[in-house]
Amino acid sequence: MLKQKDVQRGVLLAALGGTLGLHRFYLGDPRGWLYVALCWSGIPTVVGILEACNMPRRVRIHNAERYGADCHRHRWLRTLRDGNWA
């Protein structure tokens, strides 16, 4: 059985390893290679630090979609995923 992703680990990977896209690879996102390709420019470093603020939300959504049986049908998950707070 697969383990759920850890929120603190995701935040640390984004803040410290954002230059190489480690936080993207942690959640299984292939766009991490874009960070590797652009690591010489410093842009992924800034973006990684900014994404560290959003990582707890992304990890919770990832865990709910991947490991929750019917969690994707719950209203709170749709609210988190879509950002419809009204």
N, C-alpha and C positions, 0 to 999 in steps of 0.2 A: 504494500500500500504506500502511496506517495504521501509525503509530509507536506503540510501547508507551508507557505512561504512566511518568513518572519518579517514583521514590519521594521524593527530596528535594524536588521541586517540590510533590508532594502534601502533605508535612509542612509546608512553608513556607506553602502556601495555607491549610491548616487552622489553623496558629498565628497567622498574620497577617491572613488574610482570612476567618476563621471567622465573623465577625460577619455577613458577607453570604453565607455558604455557598459560597464560591468552591471549596472542596475538594469539595463535593458536585457542583457543576457540572463540575468537572474530570474526575470519573469518570462523568459522564453521568447522575447521579441527580437526578430532577426535584424531590426534596424540598428542594433548595437554595432554592426559592421560600419555603419555610416560614421559613428563616433570614432572608431578605430582609423578610418580613412582620413578623417579631418583632425586627428589629435594634434597634429603639428601646428594648427592654427590657433589653438586656445579657445575656440568657440565651444567645443564640447565641454570644456572645464566650466565655463560660465553657465551653460545650459544644464549641466549636471548638478551644479549647486542650486540652481533654481528649481530643478525637478525634485530635489531632496525634500522640498516643502510639500510637494504633491504625492510623494511616494506612499505615505500611509494609506491614502485613499486608493491608490492604484493597487497596492498589495491586498487590501480588503476586497476590492472588486475581483481581482484575480482569484483569490481564495474562494470567494463565494461562487463564482462562475465555474471554477474548475472542480471544486470538492463538495459543493453543496448540491444535494439531490434536486430540490425544486426551488432553490434560492433565487434563481433568475426570474422567477415569477413574482417574487415579493415586491411590494411597492417601494420599500426603502432601497432595494438594490437598483431598481430602475431610476430612482431619484439620484443615487450616487453616480450611476453610469452616465446618465443623460444630462445631469446638472440642472434638472427642472425643479427648482426649490420653491416655486410659487404654489 
